[in-house]
Amino acid sequence: MGIRLIGAGMYLPELVVDNEDFAKIVETSDEWITKRTGIKRRHISQGEYTWAMGLKAAKDAIKSAKITPLDLDMIIFTTVNADFAYPSMSNVIQGKLGASNAFGIDICCACAGFVYGLDMAQRYIDTDENIKTVLIVSSENMTKSVDYSNRSTCVLFGDGAGAVVAQRSNQKAYSYLGADGTRAELLYAHLYPSGNAFTTKEQAQENSKIFPNETGRYMYMNGKEVYKFAVNAMPLALEKACQKAGISPKDLDYIIPHQANIRIIETAMKKMGVDKSKVYVNIQETGNISSACIPVGLAQLFEQKKLSPGNRVGMVGFGAGLIYGAIVITV
């Protein structure tokens, strides 16, 4: 069994912050940011819950799919910015939607989370006859972990959510997933302080050796090394997924890459010889919204009626972990 996408939705916060706004709080400029990242604007939450943004995208996707919440059998929620350690975001969404026939799972696969979510949806549908319709929600409040005194990272991220409804089909999706956990310390953010009232000095020193770049609750990113990883990981993942599908990346009708940096996207696509016209880019308007980047792009393509039945779409992401993955699906 395979999957088809029967609906897509998105939500972007009302507040839009452009590069000139950042120039007022850190030493930077519109020219500097645009040239190095491709970003002009990003949507930023003003305190909304991550689940609340995801709920809005989910409702949009359900409406687009012309189903009701009671038709859902499973909900997969992807995020690196969960509002609670528990309960899970998927359970909150299930309750708020009234999707009483569905169970939920949260996954934290960084910026590749949506790709992993789609892969998981197909595997559940393929192995359980009772699961036919799955809602995948990717919602991110990246600005919660951004240090606004660090000009290298604060300009990169925005907030938002995207969602899709996937349903059982005879058209299989093909994926390729991977990771290099030996370089996990290149991009991370603490969920909790590493110590407690009983932590010894020796243990604290040992902890500091494992993830040595202590930034408190804020994100740490070695941008240069992540860049070098990404420009190789994205082509690898997409080419492997296409190989499983019996096609080349050049045969895809559209490619939706993770929107981290325009230079990464351009370099990765050039390595595969992909025509720019096939690559969907919205980074100039959204910035990096982690796992929500790809489903937001997908929802925009559906909204703009650029996707037709039978189109083959490749989606590829990478992120903290270091994790990467791609999936090829026929819409």
N, C-alpha and C positions, 0 to 999 in steps of 0.2 A: 504494500500500500504506500501511497505518497500523500502529498498535501497540495492544496491550492489555496490561494489567498482570496477570500471573498469580501474583505472589507479592511479599510485602513483609516486611522485617525491620528490626530496630533493636537498638542497644546503647547503654545509658547507664551510665557508671561508677558503681561502688558508693557512692563518697563523695558525700554530699549536704550542701551548705553553704547554710545559710539566712541571712536578712538579719541576724539577731542575731549570727551569727558574724562578719559583716563589720563590725558596729558595734564589735567588739573590736579591729580592726586599723586602721580609718580613721574619721574623723569623719562618721558617718552613723547612720541608724536604720531600723528596719523600716518605719515610717510614711513616711519620706522616700523610700525606694526603691520601696515599693509604690505610692505615690501618683503618682510620676513615670514609672514603668516598667511596673508590673503584675507585676513579678517577686517571688516569695516565696522560691524555692529554685532551686538549679542543681546539676547533677551535674558533678563536677570530677575529672579524671584525676589519678592519683598517680604519673605517670611512664610510663603506657602509651604505646606507639608509636601514631601515628595509623593506620598500616596495620593494626595489631593490633585496634583498635576496629572498623575497617572490615571486617576479616575476620569478626568475630563477627556483625555485621549481615548480611554477605553470606551466611554459612552459614544464618542464620535465614530470609533471603529465599528461598534455594534450597530449603530444607525446606518453606517455605510454598507454593512453586510446584510441589512434587512432581516435581522434576527432579533430575538429577545434575550436578556440575560439568562433566562431559564433554559435556553438552548445550549448553553456552555457546559462542557463536561470537565474542563480543566482550565486553570489560570496559571500562567508562568509570568512572574514579575522579575525583571532584571534591573539592578541598581547597585551603585557603590555608595549611595547616600541614603540608606534606610533611615527612617525617622526613629525607629525603635530597635533595640537589640531583639526584642520580642514584643508583640506578636509579629508574624511575617507580614510583609506588605501585601502579598497575594490574599491572605485571609482578610485583611482590612478591606481590600478592593471587593472581594467576594461578598462581604456583608453589605457594603455601601451600594453595590449593584443589585443586590437581591438575587445573586446567581446561586441559589440554594442547591442546585444539582451538581455544582462544580467543586472540585478540591483544588488546592493551590500549592505552588512551590516557588520559593524565591531562589534566584541564582545570582552569584556575584562573580562575574567573569569580565569585569572591567569594561573597556570600550568595545570588546567583542561580544558582549552579553547578548545582544539581540540575535546574532548569528547562532550562538549556542542555544538560545531559546527556541529558535525555529528548528534546529537540529533535534532538540529534545522533544518538541511537539510531534515531529514526524515519527520518532521512535516510539512514543507512547501510543500514537494512533495505529502504528504498524503492529504493535504487540498486544493491544487490549481492544477487543471488539466493542467494549462499552464506551470507548473514547472516540468521538467523531469530530468534535468541534472544540478548538483550543484558542483561548485569548492569550496573546503575548503582549505584555505591557513593559515598556522600557521608560523609566522616569528618573531624571537626574537633577539634583540640586548641587551641581559642582561648585558653585560659589560659596557653599558652606565650608569647604576645606581649602579655599584659596586665601593666601596671604596678600592683602592688598598693598603691602609695602614692597613686595617683590615684583618688579616690573617684568621679569622674565616669564613668570607664570600667570600673573593676575589678568593679563590682557587676553589670554587664550580661551577662557572658559565662559560658557553661558549655561542657562538652565532650560529645561523643557521636557516634554514627554511625547512618545510615539507609541502606537499600538496597532496590532493587526489581528484579524480573526482568520485562523487557518482551519481548513476542513478536509476531511478524508477525500482522497482522489486516487485515480489510477496513474497519475503523473508523478513520478518520484522526483524528489529533490536530492541533490548530491552535495555532500559537504566534506570539508577537510579541516580538522581541528588540531592545534598544536600548542606547545608552550616551552619556554626555557626558564625554568624556575631557578637556575643558577644565577640569574641576574635580577631576581625579584627586588633587590635593594635599590635598583635604579629608579623606581617610581612607586611611591607608597604614601599612605597617610594612616596615622594611628586611629584606631577606633576607640580604644581606652588607654589610659596611662599603663605603662608596662609593669608598674610596681603596686604594692599595697602596704598596709601597716606592718607586715611581717617580712618584707623584702630585705635581704641582707645587702651590704655594700658590695660584696663579691658577686652576687647575682646581678645587681644593677650594672656592674662593670662588664659582666659577661653579655648581658643584653645589648649594651652599647656597641659591642664588637660586631654583632650580627647585622643590625641596621644602624650604622654609625652616624648618619646625617640627621640628627635629632632636630625636629621642627615643631615640637609640641603637637597640636592638633592639626597643623597645616600640612599640606602636600609637600613632598620632596620629589623633584624630578631632575634627573641628569639628561637634559634635553639633547645634547650631542650624541650620547650613546643610544637613547631611545630612537632618535632619527635614523641612525645607522641600522638599528634592528628593524625598524618599520619598512624602510625602502627595500629590504630583502624579504621580510616575512609576508608582506601583502602579495607580491607577485607569486611567491611560492605557494601560498594557500589557495589563491584563485586559480592558478594553473593546475594544481592537484585536484581541486573540485571539478574543474572543467574536464580534466582527463577522465575522471570517473563518469562524467556525463557523455563522454565520447566526442567532445567538441574542443575548440580553442577559445581563449578569452576574446579573440577577434570575432567569434561567431555570436557573441552575446549581443542582445539588442540594447541593453543598458547595464551599466555597472554603477553601483552605489557604494563608494568607499567610505570608511570612517573619516570624518571631517576634522582631522587634527591640525593639519598644516598644508597649505596649498603646494608647497615644495615637495612634501612627502607624496602627495597624490600624483603630481606631475611626474616625479621621478619613477614611482612605481609603475604607472601606466606606460611610460616610455619604455621601460624594460620589457614590457609585454607587447609592445608595438600596437597598442590599442588607440583607435581614433578618439580624439578629444570629444567629439560630438556625442559619443556613447557614454561619457562619464558624467554622472550627475554631481554637481558641486553647488552647495549653498552655504559654504563656510563663511562667505563674506557677510551673510545676514544672521548667522546663528552662533558662530564660533564653535568650539568643541563642547558638545553636550554628551560626551561619553557614549554609553550604550544607546542613547536616544537618537544619535545622529542618523543612523541608517533607517530606522522606521519613520522618522520625520521626513527624510528624503523620499521614502517610498510613498508616504501619504501625500506628499506634494506632487509626485508624479501621477498618482491616481487622480488627484484633484484637478490637475492640469490636462487630464485625459491624454497623457502621453504613452500610456501603457494599453496595449490591446491584447485580447485573448490569444494565447500562443506565444507571446513574447517571452524570451528567456532573459532573466535578470540575474546578474551576479552581485552578491553582497559580500564585502570583505572588511574585516576589522582587526585591530591590534590594540594592546594596552598593557596596563600593569600586570605583572605576573612573572615574566613577560609572556603574554598570551596572544594568540592570533587564531584566525579562523575565517573560512569563506563558505558560502553556500550558493548553489545555482538552482534556481527554481523557475518553473514555467507558470506564468500567470494566466 
